[in-house]
Amino acid sequence: MYPVYLLEDDLQQQAIYQQIIANTIMINEFAMTLTCAASDTETLLAAIKDQQRGLFFLDMEIEDNRQAGLEVATKIRQMMPFAQIVFITTHEELTLLTLERKIAPLDYILKDQSMAEIKRQLIDDLLLAEKQNEAAAYHRENLFSYKIGPRFFSLPLKEVVYLYTEKENPGHINLLAVTRKVTFPGNLNALEAQYPMLFRCDKSYLVNLSNIANYDSKTRSLSFIDGSEAKVSFRKSRELVAKLKQMM
């Protein structure tokens, strides 16, 4: 589910926005969920730990800080380069600062409008976010992405040869691709679930069947287009042969 976050310190307004967001998601059957509705920036930032994407509705002014929403948006953009951010504000004059800080918000919703107009904009932004997510999902299906430190990297999935783990370096994934060889923090089980087009030939290997050069079923040895090899477990050998026949 795609996470949606709300930051609003006026609890009455927060409840109204929550209801609009929840109803819109339910009525349209969006693959979204309202993950957090917070009245302070600390709670919001704690809720997005380890997330890589999300839609944020941020009140610009929290308590006496007129730029609290702007400050938290800057942190969100650093953590999530592709986050969708909508400001809900009475301070239209602060919009220039979002350009200076390169926040690139999806929309601005001004609070001095009628509630009917605010509701319309909230719904429109949810619809727009859903359309963008559908387009991004199609694009992501053809990309393999990973993170090293604060930076995100992507490459065409067809260039991935295989991924593997080593006992000497737990909690890390080794990626062998046509154009690169890197190591990044990760979990092979999570990647197997995220990229079902890759095949788990062994507990330590996740391979791209499109980049196989040969398979010796007697020795259960896979050869790849770059000349490297990987072993196939006895349990996975029959499944691999069946998949290779389907690809012929």
DAJOGI-V178177 format. One record per pair of residues at least 24 apart in sequence whose ideal C-beta (glycine too) atoms are under 8 Angstrom apart, sorted by the first residue. I is the first residue (numbers start at 1). GAP is how many residues later the second one is. D is the distance in Angstrom with one decimal. If there is no record, write none. Layout:
{{I,GAP,D} {I,GAP,D}}
This chain:
{{1,30,5.8} {1,31,6.2} {1,32,4.3} {2,28,7.6} {2,29,5.8} {2,30,4.6} {2,31,7.4} {2,51,6.9} {2,52,7.1} {2,53,6.9} {2,127,7.8} {2,131,5.7} {3,29,7.5} {3,30,6.3} {3,32,4.0} {3,33,7.8} {3,45,7.7} {3,48,6.1} {3,50,7.5} {3,51,4.4} {3,52,7.4} {4,28,5.4} {4,29,6.7} {4,30,4.9} {4,31,6.3} {4,50,6.9} {4,51,4.7} {4,52,7.8} {4,53,7.5} {4,122,7.8} {5,29,7.9} {5,30,6.0} {5,31,5.0} {5,32,7.8} {5,33,7.5} {5,39,6.1} {5,42,6.7} {5,43,6.6} {5,49,5.8} {5,50,7.1} {5,51,4.8} {5,52,7.1} {6,28,6.9} {6,30,7.0} {6,31,4.4} {6,32,7.0} {6,50,7.9} {6,51,4.8} {7,31,5.4} {7,32,7.7} {7,34,6.8} {7,37,5.0} {7,49,7.2} {7,50,7.1} {7,51,4.7} {7,52,5.5} {7,55,7.0} {7,62,6.3} {7,65,6.8} {8,29,7.4} {8,31,6.7} {8,49,7.6} {8,51,4.6} {8,80,6.9} {9,30,4.5} {9,31,6.9} {9,50,6.4} {9,53,4.9} {9,54,6.0} {10,49,7.6} {11,28,6.5} {13,98,8.0} {14,25,6.5} {16,99,7.1} {17,40,6.6} {17,71,7.5} {17,105,6.6} {20,99,5.3} {20,102,5.0} {20,103,6.9} {21,36,7.3} {21,101,6.5} {21,105,6.7} {24,98,7.2} {24,99,5.1} {24,102,4.9} {24,103,7.9} {25,101,7.0} {28,98,7.7} {28,99,7.4} {28,102,7.3} {30,96,6.9} {30,100,5.1} {31,99,7.9} {31,102,7.7} {32,94,7.4} {32,97,7.9} {32,98,7.1} {41,27,5.7} {41,30,7.2} {41,31,4.5} {44,28,6.3} {45,27,6.6} {45,30,6.5} {48,28,7.0} {48,31,7.0} {48,32,7.5} {51,28,8.0} {51,29,6.9} {52,28,6.1} {52,30,7.9} {52,95,7.5} {52,100,7.7} {53,27,6.0} {53,29,5.9} {53,30,6.4} {54,26,6.5} {54,29,5.5} {54,30,7.3} {55,28,7.6} {55,29,4.5} {55,31,7.4} {55,51,7.8} {55,70,7.8} {55,71,7.5} {55,74,4.8} {56,27,6.2} {56,28,6.9} {56,29,4.9} {56,30,6.7} {57,29,5.0} {57,31,5.9} {57,52,7.9} {57,65,7.3} {57,68,7.7} {58,27,6.4} {58,28,7.0} {58,29,5.6} {58,30,6.7} {59,28,7.9} {59,29,5.2} {59,30,6.8} {60,27,5.4} {60,28,7.2} {60,29,3.5} {60,30,7.5} {60,31,5.3} {60,34,6.0} {61,28,6.9} {61,29,7.0} {61,30,6.4} {66,25,6.1} {66,28,7.3} {67,27,6.8} {67,30,7.3} {70,24,6.3} {70,27,5.9} {70,28,6.7} {70,31,7.0} {70,33,7.5} {73,25,7.3} {73,28,7.8} {73,30,5.0} {73,32,7.3} {74,27,5.3} {74,29,6.5} {77,24,7.9} {77,25,7.3} {77,26,5.5} {77,27,7.7} {78,72,6.9} {79,71,7.6} {81,71,6.1} {82,54,7.4} {84,45,5.1} {84,48,6.9} {86,39,5.1} {88,30,7.7} {144,31,7.9} {144,33,7.9} {144,51,6.8} {146,27,7.5} {146,29,6.8} {146,36,7.5} {146,38,4.6} {146,40,6.7} {147,37,6.5} {147,38,7.4} {148,34,7.3} {148,36,4.9} {148,37,7.6} {153,29,7.7} {155,24,6.6} {155,25,7.0} {157,38,7.2} {157,40,7.0} {157,51,7.5} {158,50,7.6} {158,52,6.3} {158,53,7.8} {160,38,7.2} {160,48,4.8} {160,51,7.4} {161,46,7.5} {161,47,6.0} {161,50,4.8} {161,63,5.2} {161,64,6.9} {161,65,5.9} {161,67,7.0} {162,43,5.8} {162,44,6.4} {162,45,4.1} {162,46,6.3} {162,49,7.7} {162,62,6.8} {162,66,7.8} {162,68,6.1} {163,25,6.7} {163,28,6.3} {163,35,7.4} {163,42,7.3} {163,43,4.5} {163,44,7.8} {164,24,7.9} {164,40,5.4} {164,41,4.8} {164,42,7.3} {164,66,7.2} {165,39,5.0} {166,38,7.6} {176,50,7.3} {176,52,6.7} {178,33,7.7} {178,47,7.8} {178,48,7.4} {199,41,6.7} {199,44,6.5} {200,36,7.0} {201,29,6.2} {201,30,7.6} {201,31,4.5} {201,32,6.9} {201,35,5.3} {201,39,6.1} {202,28,6.9} {202,29,5.8} {202,30,6.2} {202,31,4.8} {202,34,6.7} {203,30,7.1} {205,25,4.8} {205,26,7.6} {209,34,6.2} {209,35,6.9} {209,38,6.4} {210,37,7.8} {212,32,7.4} {215,25,6.8} {215,26,7.5} {215,29,6.3} {217,24,6.3}}
